Amino acid sequence: MQDGLTDAEAILVTVHPNREIATSQRLPYFVGISAITAGAKALSMYLVVVPPGGHAAPHVHCGYETGIYVLEGSVETRYGPGLCQSVITEAGDFLFIPPGVPHQPFNLSATIPARAIVARNQPDEHEQVLPYDSSNEV
């Protein structure tokens, strides 16, 4: 076994995300895998919901990578200095966000929520997120 665990010490953990948590991005998150819920040491996974016509607050993830898989909906993510660049992801698409890249996702539908699985190489659900003010850059 890896990490010094024996077969008898290794356990599998099932997590039932039954409540949303508030985040600094101002979107509903449902915590799946994290340090607290599963004892993860280098990974976290969440379900994020972007309400119809909704968006996150502009922000930057400090020191960790983020992978997103869109389950349903269509999302425009504005990113980079001044949030001047843009990419659209739809159900079935993956999106990679490197550490330190300012970004802000927008649900392109006024009637359907967008849902995505978010994975990070950061196990703490109280992640290192900083607000981003795009008015200072262009």
MITOR-576917 format. One record per residue (C-alpha): residue in three letters; x, y, z; residue number from 1. Coordinates in Angstrom, 3 decimals, padded with zeros to 6 digits. Example, Ala and Ser with C-alpha at 12.3 -4.5 7.8 and 13.67 -1.06 7.14 Angstrom:
<atoms>
ATOM type     east    north       up seq
ATOM  ALA  012.300 -004.500  007.800   1
ATOM  SER  013.670 -001.060  007.140   2
</atoms>
This chain:
<atoms>
ATOM type     east    north       up seq
ATOM  MET  000.000  000.000  000.000   1
ATOM  GLN  001.048  003.590 -000.552   2
ATOM  ASP  001.564  006.194  002.170   3
ATOM  GLY  002.500  003.536  004.718   4
ATOM  LEU -001.051  002.149  005.082   5
ATOM  THR -001.666 -001.553  005.279   6
ATOM  ASP -004.627 -003.135  003.498   7
ATOM  ALA -006.409 -003.361  006.860   8
ATOM  GLU -005.942  000.392  007.510   9
ATOM  ALA -007.113  001.603  004.099  10
ATOM  ILE -010.742  002.689  004.044  11
ATOM  LEU -013.115  004.018  001.431  12
ATOM  VAL -015.279  006.982  002.333  13
ATOM  THR -018.700  007.771  000.904  14
ATOM  VAL -019.842  011.367  001.241  15
ATOM  HIS -023.448  012.499  000.908  16
ATOM  PRO -023.369  016.276  000.238  17
ATOM  ASN -026.691  017.159  001.853  18
ATOM  ARG -026.146  020.862  002.467  19
ATOM  GLU -024.671  023.745  000.548  20
ATOM  ILE -021.906  025.909  001.936  21
ATOM  ALA -021.414  029.621  001.432  22
ATOM  THR -018.263  030.586 -000.453  23
ATOM  SER -016.444  033.828 -001.128  24
ATOM  GLN -017.326  033.334 -004.812  25
ATOM  ARG -021.015  033.680 -003.798  26
ATOM  LEU -022.184  030.442 -005.429  27
ATOM  PRO -023.776  027.399 -003.776  28
ATOM  TYR -021.212  024.614 -003.256  29
ATOM  PHE -021.948  021.091 -002.088  30
ATOM  VAL -018.814  019.602 -000.530  31
ATOM  GLY -017.985  016.095 -001.640  32
ATOM  ILE -014.380  015.049 -001.036  33
ATOM  SER -012.218  017.179  001.272  34
ATOM  ALA -009.869  016.976  004.226  35
ATOM  ILE -012.805  017.209  006.620  36
ATOM  THR -015.324  014.951  004.865  37
ATOM  ALA -013.022  012.165  003.705  38
ATOM  GLY -009.576  012.756  005.164  39
ATOM  ALA -008.195  013.766  001.754  40
ATOM  LYS -004.628  015.061  001.800  41
ATOM  ALA -004.240  016.571 -001.672  42
ATOM  LEU -007.656  016.654 -003.359  43
ATOM  SER -011.100  018.180 -003.043  44
ATOM  MET -014.240  017.743 -005.158  45
ATOM  TYR -017.429  019.762 -005.042  46
ATOM  LEU -020.666  020.264 -006.896  47
ATOM  VAL -021.193  023.923 -007.786  48
ATOM  VAL -024.489  025.386 -008.990  49
ATOM  VAL -024.635  028.659 -010.920  50
ATOM  PRO -028.266  029.838 -010.690  51
ATOM  PRO -030.106  030.918 -013.854  52
ATOM  GLY -028.638  034.247 -014.978  53
ATOM  GLY -026.217  034.079 -012.044  54
ATOM  HIS -022.472  034.495 -011.740  55
ATOM  ALA -019.673  034.182 -009.229  56
ATOM  ALA -017.805  037.103 -007.775  57
ATOM  PRO -014.509  037.686 -009.647  58
ATOM  HIS -011.749  035.805 -007.839  59
ATOM  VAL -008.338  034.114 -007.930  60
ATOM  HIS -007.386  030.702 -006.514  61
ATOM  CYS -003.981  031.023 -004.871  62
ATOM  GLY -001.549  028.135 -005.074  63
ATOM  TYR -003.698  025.348 -006.490  64
ATOM  GLU -005.087  024.082 -009.782  65
ATOM  THR -008.782  023.717 -010.534  66
ATOM  GLY -010.462  021.282 -012.915  67
ATOM  ILE -014.126  021.688 -013.808  68
ATOM  TYR -016.492  019.279 -015.570  69
ATOM  VAL -019.784  020.842 -016.682  70
ATOM  LEU -022.694  018.491 -016.004  71
ATOM  GLU -025.463  020.704 -017.351  72
ATOM  GLY -025.902  024.190 -018.679  73
ATOM  SER -023.684  026.645 -020.507  74
ATOM  VAL -021.151  028.860 -018.730  75
ATOM  GLU -019.056  031.766 -019.973  76
ATOM  THR -015.893  032.157 -017.913  77
ATOM  ARG -014.196  035.524 -018.233  78
ATOM  TYR -010.548  035.370 -017.223  79
ATOM  GLY -007.108  036.955 -017.278  80
ATOM  PRO -006.048  040.530 -016.521  81
ATOM  GLY -009.132  042.730 -016.540  82
ATOM  LEU -011.252  039.614 -017.230  83
ATOM  CYS -010.909  040.517 -020.920  84
ATOM  GLN -010.653  036.953 -022.249  85
ATOM  SER -013.547  034.515 -022.394  86
ATOM  VAL -014.283  030.830 -022.887  87
ATOM  ILE -017.660  029.069 -023.061  88
ATOM  THR -018.105  025.580 -021.640  89
ATOM  GLU -021.176  023.402 -022.007  90
ATOM  ALA -022.381  020.091 -020.641  91
ATOM  GLY -019.663  017.498 -021.263  92
ATOM  ASP -016.788  020.018 -021.403  93
ATOM  PHE -013.779  020.148 -019.080  94
ATOM  LEU -012.089  023.414 -018.062  95
ATOM  PHE -008.653  023.795 -016.444  96
ATOM  ILE -007.833  026.918 -014.414  97
ATOM  PRO -004.161  027.330 -013.417  98
ATOM  PRO -003.271  028.858 -010.038  99
ATOM  GLY -003.376  032.644 -009.895 100
ATOM  VAL -005.581  033.246 -012.958 101
ATOM  PRO -008.381  035.731 -012.215 102
ATOM  HIS -011.743  034.460 -013.446 103
ATOM  GLN -015.513  034.860 -013.181 104
ATOM  PRO -018.097  032.348 -014.437 105
ATOM  PHE -021.522  033.437 -015.770 106
ATOM  ASN -024.500  031.154 -016.395 107
ATOM  LEU -025.633  031.945 -019.950 108
ATOM  SER -029.199  030.733 -019.329 109
ATOM  ALA -031.849  032.882 -017.667 110
ATOM  THR -033.978  029.802 -016.890 111
ATOM  ILE -031.731  026.759 -016.283 112
ATOM  PRO -029.123  026.369 -013.521 113
ATOM  ALA -025.629  025.323 -014.580 114
ATOM  ARG -024.082  022.484 -012.556 115
ATOM  ALA -020.466  021.383 -012.525 116
ATOM  ILE -018.078  019.140 -010.631 117
ATOM  VAL -015.039  021.051 -009.381 118
ATOM  ALA -011.800  019.267 -008.422 119
ATOM  ARG -008.756  020.892 -006.858 120
ATOM  ASN -005.347  019.807 -005.650 121
ATOM  GLN -006.215  021.509 -002.338 122
ATOM  PRO -008.037  019.394  000.266 123
ATOM  ASP -009.408  022.164  002.470 124
ATOM  GLU -012.882  023.436  001.653 125
ATOM  HIS -011.895  026.773  003.171 126
ATOM  GLU -009.723  027.334  000.153 127
ATOM  GLN -007.288  030.110 -000.633 128
ATOM  VAL -009.595  032.373 -002.648 129
ATOM  LEU -008.960  036.089 -003.069 130
ATOM  PRO -011.446  038.571 -004.500 131
ATOM  TYR -010.343  040.126 -007.790 132
ATOM  ASP -010.999  043.745 -008.767 133
ATOM  SER -010.781  043.930 -012.556 134
ATOM  SER -011.233  047.701 -012.594 135
ATOM  ASN -007.547  048.111 -011.706 136
ATOM  GLU -006.384  046.343 -014.884 137
ATOM  VAL -007.237  046.530 -018.545 138
</atoms>
